[in-house]
Amino acid sequence: MNTDRIKEIQQETAYPESVSVQQALLKVWNETEQEQLRIGAVSGSLLVSELENFYYEMGEDWHLWDEEEKGQYPIQRVFDAMKKFVDYHKSKQ
């Protein structure tokens, strides 16, 4: 959903300038945004799981979390891991 779609819906109502219509649309917008954020978080955690499983099956120890530094590895490590993962699967096609 985007702002154009919100405006379309608003104009389709009997009272497009009504405060209650505007509040209801804002509520739907916020709920949609929250759901998209939740989906993105789940997708991100699934990707990390896939990468960890891939590297485990390849016999390599790979994790997103650095135990010594008690934090995430640099983002470049994740990009490199994703590239290797994609290249591997492309070579199998």
Rosetta silent file (secondary structure, phi, psi, omega in degrees, C-alpha in Angstrom):
SEQUENCE: MNTDRIKEIQQETAYPESVSVQQALLKVWNETEQEQLRIGAVSGSLLVSELENFYYEMGEDWHLWDEEEKGQYPIQRVFDAMKKFVDYHKSKQ
SCORE:     score description
SCORE:     0.000 S_00000001
   1 L     0.000  140.640  177.783    0.000    0.000    0.000 S_00000001
   2 L  -133.126  178.085 -175.267    1.247    3.475   -0.800 S_00000001
   3 H   -63.788  -33.728  177.359    0.005    7.039   -0.378 S_00000001
   4 H   -63.053  -41.633  179.276   -1.657    7.036   -3.803 S_00000001
   5 H   -65.824  -39.314  177.417   -3.669    3.959   -2.853 S_00000001
   6 H   -59.888  -45.430  179.757   -4.653    5.562    0.462 S_00000001
   7 H   -62.946  -39.426  177.069   -5.902    8.642   -1.420 S_00000001
   8 H   -59.221  -49.371 -179.333   -7.863    6.418   -3.824 S_00000001
   9 H   -61.304  -43.375 -179.353   -9.564    4.623   -0.960 S_00000001
  10 H   -59.120  -42.887 -178.507  -10.285    7.913    0.771 S_00000001
  11 H   -70.207  -22.653  179.615  -11.973    9.324   -2.342 S_00000001
  12 H   -79.293  -12.922 -179.245  -14.125    6.184   -2.683 S_00000001
  13 L   -80.640  161.880  179.770  -15.706    6.759    0.728 S_00000001
  14 L   -66.684  -30.953 -177.086  -18.922    8.706    1.230 S_00000001
  15 L  -130.265   75.674 -175.205  -17.099   11.284    3.379 S_00000001
  16 L   -61.009  -25.990 -178.733  -13.480   11.551    2.167 S_00000001
  17 L   -91.930    2.008 -179.035  -12.746   14.600    4.333 S_00000001
  18 L   -65.001  136.210  178.063  -14.121   12.955    7.469 S_00000001
  19 H   -61.628  -39.838 -178.660  -11.687   12.826   10.380 S_00000001
  20 H   -65.798  -37.556  176.153  -12.817    9.283   11.201 S_00000001
  21 H   -63.655  -46.373 -179.924  -12.110    8.122    7.620 S_00000001
  22 H   -62.918  -39.860  178.301   -8.659    9.716    7.748 S_00000001
  23 H   -66.497  -40.410  179.095   -7.939    8.142   11.154 S_00000001
  24 H   -64.208  -42.340  178.689   -9.075    4.726    9.934 S_00000001
  25 H   -66.118  -38.416  176.638   -6.855    4.954    6.858 S_00000001
  26 H   -63.048  -40.116  178.536   -3.912    6.062    8.984 S_00000001
  27 H   -62.889  -44.807  178.294   -4.482    3.065   11.255 S_00000001
  28 H   -62.680  -43.210  177.984   -4.525    0.690    8.271 S_00000001
  29 H   -57.170  -49.970 -178.583   -1.364    2.352    6.897 S_00000001
  30 H   -62.900  -41.647  178.808    0.460    1.927   10.224 S_00000001
  31 H   -65.221  -38.981  177.846   -0.628   -1.699   10.600 S_00000001
  32 H   -63.684  -44.664  179.371    0.505   -2.448    7.044 S_00000001
  33 H   -61.528  -43.524  179.271    3.885   -0.840    7.685 S_00000001
  34 H   -62.119  -40.549  178.819    4.340   -2.825   10.909 S_00000001
  35 H   -64.821  -40.648  178.379    3.488   -6.056    9.099 S_00000001
  36 H   -64.627  -38.886  176.712    6.022   -5.271    6.368 S_00000001
  37 H   -63.924  -41.192  179.125    8.702   -4.626    8.992 S_00000001
  38 H   -64.060  -43.578  179.087    7.860   -7.945   10.686 S_00000001
  39 H   -62.144  -42.320  178.364    8.036   -9.797    7.359 S_00000001
  40 H   -61.662  -40.424  179.384   11.393   -8.159    6.609 S_00000001
  41 H   -65.693  -42.600  179.028   12.788   -9.206    9.990 S_00000001
  42 H   -64.442  -44.416  178.964   11.629  -12.804    9.504 S_00000001
  43 H   -60.000  -42.850  179.108   13.084  -12.881    5.982 S_00000001
  44 H   -62.653  -42.036 -179.820   16.397  -11.555    7.271 S_00000001
  45 H   -70.395  -32.508  176.219   16.623  -14.165   10.012 S_00000001
  46 H   -67.128  -38.336  178.003   15.728  -16.913    7.517 S_00000001
  47 H   -62.314  -45.487  179.113   18.520  -15.718    5.219 S_00000001
  48 H   -60.987  -41.917  177.583   21.071  -15.882    8.040 S_00000001
  49 H   -60.622  -44.665  179.178   19.840  -19.406    8.887 S_00000001
  50 H   -60.858  -43.748  179.571   20.182  -20.450    5.239 S_00000001
  51 H   -63.405  -44.748 -179.898   23.715  -19.066    5.090 S_00000001
  52 H   -62.717  -42.264  178.348   24.730  -20.803    8.318 S_00000001
  53 H   -64.015  -42.734  178.725   23.271  -24.121    7.087 S_00000001
  54 H   -57.816  -50.351 -178.165   24.997  -23.741    3.707 S_00000001
  55 H   -67.588  -34.553  176.702   28.392  -23.144    5.278 S_00000001
  56 H   -62.199  -45.554  179.301   27.872  -25.966    7.790 S_00000001
  57 H   -65.384  -28.025  178.107   27.125  -28.369    4.920 S_00000001
  58 L   -82.685   -2.918  179.714   30.248  -27.103    3.120 S_00000001
  59 L    82.610   17.210 -179.994   32.292  -27.894    6.228 S_00000001
  60 L  -110.969  147.176  177.557   32.971  -24.268    7.083 S_00000001
  61 L   -94.225  110.586 -179.358   32.276  -22.504   10.348 S_00000001
  62 L  -135.304  129.122  176.954   30.338  -19.329    9.555 S_00000001
  63 L  -141.204  153.597  177.838   28.236  -17.225   11.887 S_00000001
  64 L   -78.382  -25.991 -174.822   26.877  -13.703   11.783 S_00000001
  65 E   -98.458  129.693  178.575   27.764  -13.151   15.434 S_00000001
  66 E   -93.910  108.667 -176.796   31.386  -12.715   16.527 S_00000001
  67 L   -64.046  -36.498 -179.001   31.763  -14.348   19.954 S_00000001
  68 L   -68.975  -41.946 -178.049   35.103  -12.674   20.676 S_00000001
  69 L   -87.938  -11.071 -177.924   33.878   -9.173   19.860 S_00000001
  70 L    56.024   45.001  178.271   30.359   -9.841   21.219 S_00000001
  71 E  -163.537  177.188  179.217   28.797   -8.233   18.174 S_00000001
  72 E   -71.966  148.040  172.817   27.919   -8.714   14.557 S_00000001
  73 L   -67.126  161.713  176.690   30.644   -9.197   12.002 S_00000001
  74 L   -57.786  149.153 -176.449   31.120   -6.355    9.506 S_00000001
  75 H   -59.575  -29.831  179.152   28.431   -6.202    6.835 S_00000001
  76 H   -59.551  -33.942  177.695   31.019   -6.983    4.138 S_00000001
  77 H   -61.663  -40.417  179.580   31.348  -10.474    5.652 S_00000001
  78 H   -67.420  -44.304  179.024   27.629  -11.008    5.122 S_00000001
  79 H   -61.006  -43.373  178.816   27.793   -9.722    1.528 S_00000001
  80 H   -62.023  -41.199  179.411   30.742  -12.001    0.774 S_00000001
  81 H   -64.611  -41.627  179.414   28.887  -14.963    2.271 S_00000001
  82 H   -65.215  -40.380  179.174   25.791  -14.196    0.226 S_00000001
  83 H   -62.263  -45.301  179.607   27.838  -13.920   -2.971 S_00000001
  84 H   -62.905  -41.165  178.929   29.480  -17.279   -2.358 S_00000001
  85 H   -60.687  -48.432 -179.154   26.067  -18.813   -1.567 S_00000001
  86 H   -66.251  -45.547  179.716   24.502  -17.432   -4.782 S_00000001
  87 H   -59.460  -41.185  178.920   27.510  -18.361   -6.938 S_00000001
  88 H   -60.593  -47.314 -177.872   27.419  -21.910   -5.597 S_00000001
  89 H   -71.002  -30.899  174.637   23.735  -22.337   -6.406 S_00000001
  90 H   -65.746  -38.414 -178.970   24.142  -20.773   -9.855 S_00000001
  91 H   -68.178  -21.001 -179.502   26.906  -23.276  -10.633 S_00000001
  92 L   -86.162   -8.324 -177.599   24.548  -26.144   -9.747 S_00000001
  93 L   -82.886    0.000    0.000   21.910  -25.063  -12.293 S_00000001
